Amino acid sequence: MYSREETQELKRAFWIAFAEKHPRKWLLYNTKIKDFTFKFFVDNKKAQVTIDIEPKDDIKRIAYFEKLESLKNIIDEEFIKDLVYEKNYYLENGKVISRVWVEKSGVSISNKSYWDDIFDFFNDKMNALELFYEQYDEFIKDI
């Protein structure tokens, strides 16, 4: 078990190592759609690459989600397989968002032997989602 400080240092070392292995600027929050973001997530059980759709207006949130869902076959065939689509995803704090994600289970941020696998997973999956978004962002934005 790590102390709070050790956990923070481990996370910092993880993200620094990831940036060194895959040095590039990721899209993440720069989608030009308010509250429509690409995210990396890792803990002691899994790693995820997500698209989080979190406008306060549920009508907008669902409209953006349905745009992504309408492109599901294209995404699966041309960019990334095994995405999970969840219109009403509940965060730990109770907030409802829409989320599209891909997951690699059985990895842990606390075990450095998994780091290269996680880094490659992050790079491959986020790159695929960004390539998709680059081609379809105007369609998605048009709600």
C-alpha positions in Angstrom: 0.0 0.0 0.0 1.3 3.4 -0.9 1.1 6.6 1.0 -0.7 9.5 -0.5 2.6 11.1 -1.5 4.0 7.9 -2.9 0.8 7.5 -5.0 1.1 11.0 -6.3 4.7 10.5 -7.2 4.0 7.2 -8.9 1.2 8.9 -11.0 3.5 11.7 -11.9 6.3 9.3 -12.9 3.8 7.4 -15.0 2.6 10.4 -17.0 6.2 11.7 -17.5 7.2 8.3 -18.8 4.2 8.2 -21.1 5.0 11.7 -22.5 8.6 10.6 -23.1 7.7 7.5 -24.9 5.0 9.2 -27.0 5.9 12.8 -27.2 3.1 14.6 -29.0 0.3 17.0 -28.3 -3.0 15.1 -27.8 -6.4 16.6 -28.7 -8.0 16.0 -25.3 -9.9 19.2 -24.4 -9.2 21.0 -27.6 -12.2 19.6 -29.6 -13.9 23.0 -30.2 -17.0 21.5 -28.6 -17.7 22.6 -25.1 -17.7 19.7 -22.6 -16.8 17.1 -25.3 -13.4 15.7 -24.3 -11.0 12.9 -25.0 -9.4 11.4 -21.8 -6.9 8.9 -20.7 -7.6 6.9 -17.5 -5.6 4.3 -15.6 -5.9 2.8 -12.1 -4.9 -0.5 -10.6 -7.3 -2.6 -12.6 -7.6 -1.1 -16.1 -6.7 1.5 -18.6 -9.2 3.4 -20.7 -9.3 5.9 -23.5 -12.6 7.8 -23.4 -14.7 10.4 -25.1 -16.7 12.1 -22.4 -19.7 14.1 -23.4 -20.8 16.3 -20.5 -22.9 19.4 -21.4 -25.2 20.5 -18.6 -28.0 20.5 -21.2 -29.1 16.8 -21.6 -30.6 17.5 -25.0 -27.1 18.6 -26.3 -25.4 15.7 -24.5 -27.7 13.1 -26.0 -27.5 14.8 -29.5 -23.7 14.6 -29.5 -23.8 11.0 -28.2 -26.3 10.0 -30.9 -24.0 11.5 -33.6 -21.2 9.3 -32.4 -23.5 6.3 -32.2 -24.7 7.0 -35.8 -21.0 6.6 -36.9 -20.5 3.4 -35.0 -20.1 1.1 -38.1 -17.6 3.5 -39.7 -15.6 3.8 -36.4 -15.6 0.0 -36.0 -14.5 -0.7 -39.6 -12.1 2.1 -40.2 -10.7 3.3 -36.8 -11.2 1.3 -33.6 -13.1 -1.8 -32.6 -14.6 -2.7 -29.3 -15.8 0.7 -28.3 -18.4 0.8 -25.6 -21.2 3.3 -26.0 -23.1 4.4 -22.9 -25.7 7.2 -23.2 -26.2 7.6 -19.4 -22.9 6.9 -17.7 -22.9 7.7 -14.0 -19.7 9.1 -12.5 -18.7 8.4 -8.9 -20.1 11.8 -7.9 -23.5 10.9 -9.3 -23.2 13.2 -12.4 -24.7 11.7 -15.6 -22.6 12.0 -18.7 -22.4 10.1 -22.0 -19.3 8.1 -22.6 -17.7 6.2 -25.4 -14.6 4.2 -24.4 -12.3 1.3 -25.0 -10.7 -0.5 -22.1 -7.6 -2.7 -21.4 -8.2 -4.7 -18.2 -5.7 -6.6 -16.2 -3.1 -3.8 -16.0 -2.1 -1.6 -13.1 -0.5 1.8 -12.8 1.2 0.6 -9.6 3.1 -2.1 -11.4 5.8 -0.6 -13.7 6.0 -3.9 -15.7 2.6 -2.9 -17.2 3.5 0.6 -18.1 4.8 -0.1 -21.7 1.6 -2.0 -22.5 -0.5 0.8 -21.1 1.5 3.4 -23.0 1.1 1.5 -26.3 -2.6 1.0 -25.6 -3.1 4.7 -24.9 -1.1 5.7 -28.0 -2.9 3.3 -30.4 -6.4 3.9 -29.2 -6.3 7.7 -28.7 -4.6 8.1 -32.0 -7.4 6.1 -33.7 -10.1 8.2 -32.0 -8.3 11.4 -32.9 -8.0 10.4 -36.6 -11.7 9.6 -36.6 -12.6 12.9 -35.0 -10.4 14.8 -37.5 -12.5 13.4 -40.3 -16.0 13.7 -38.7 -15.7 16.7 -36.3 -17.9 18.9 -38.5 -20.6 16.3 -38.7 -20.5 15.8 -34.9 -20.5 19.6 -34.2 -23.6 20.1 -36.3 -26.4 19.5 -33.8 
